């Protein structure tokens, strides 16, 4: 019973850990003029956010870009890489 519980907990933890966006993405979005406005961040501000990630995310840039594009897509705004 304890082994099953531990395995389920570990699987859930791994899934949650993979869903967390890189910190540099959060920082890049916070450099936008209106970080709470998805249409601004994913629209006119997308180039600035992506440029920040390119210059500051290092080896996490790919993950940050994918998370940014997915978040904008879920808001109905298409952003290219």
ABEGO torsion letter per residue (X at the ends): XAAAAAAAAAAAAAAAAAABBBAAAAAAAAABABAABAAAAABAAAAAAAAAAAAAAEAAAAAAAAAAAAAAAAAGBBBBX
